[in-house]
């Protein structure tokens, strides 16, 4: 019996399954899933998403045994690199400035829009984020290390 070589198509579903189990565990134990009279608790959506992610991870893992070799061109990694960059920038300069920079870079560099369309897109997106999330819903976005350092 010959063992099949372990590929990224096998490893990635295992990693996402571990993340899914963590979401399910924290959603149920730490945040709570459902209250009898109030309905969904803060762990409701993480648990549901975790269950769906676990199911898809299992399907992807078993599908990896019959899949062909896959290449990963750098263009496929742009969204993942963007997410990591936003997370790091959020820690340093805060979420709203990092999202604004991301929108500018994405629209101008990757989508190749002219400056007029890029600025209009930035204004519309930031108006939605600030208007809906900050002013209307009162979401407190992370401020970042620099903001906290200046203010304290």
Secondary structure by P-SEA (a helix, b strand, c coil): cccccccaaaaaaaaaaaaaaaaaaaacccccccccccccccaaaaaaaaaaaaaaaaaaaaacccccbbbbccccaaaaaaaaaaaaaaaccccaaaaaaaaaaaacccccccaaaaaaaaaaaaaaaaacccccccccccccaaaaaaac
